[in-house]
Amino acid sequence: MRPMCREDEALHAERTARHSSLASAGDHEQAVLRAEVQRLVTALSPYGVLSRDALRREAGALHWHEPLFDRALETAVAGGQIAELPLGFYGLRR
């Protein structure tokens, strides 16, 4: 394997930095999603069961970016923290 020249080193450094910033953006999105899932769980805690609209309101999700509430709720259901119930209701899993 030949040693890298300065141009190769610069290109390698640029690609590494780009990959690192993309990973950081993904890490940030995951951290935000985890935080919003926790907000949904916290909002359900005093009630046990809420309608979708009431959960959105109680969690303060009316001010979130539009798809974030849906993604957080789907993640919480898939992760077993929240149960999807009939007629558009959601319950806290204990």
Sequence and secondary structure as in RCSB ss.txt:
>XXXX:A:sequence
MRPMCREDEALHAERTARHSSLASAGDHEQAVLRAEVQRLVTALSPYGVLSRDALRREAGALHWHEPLFDRALET
AVAGGQIAELPLGFYGLRR
>XXXX:A:secstr
     HHHHHHHHHHHHHHHHHHHHHHHHHHHHHHHHHHHHHHHTTTSEEEHHHHHHHTTGGGS HHHHHHHHHH
HHHTTSEEEEGGGEEEE  
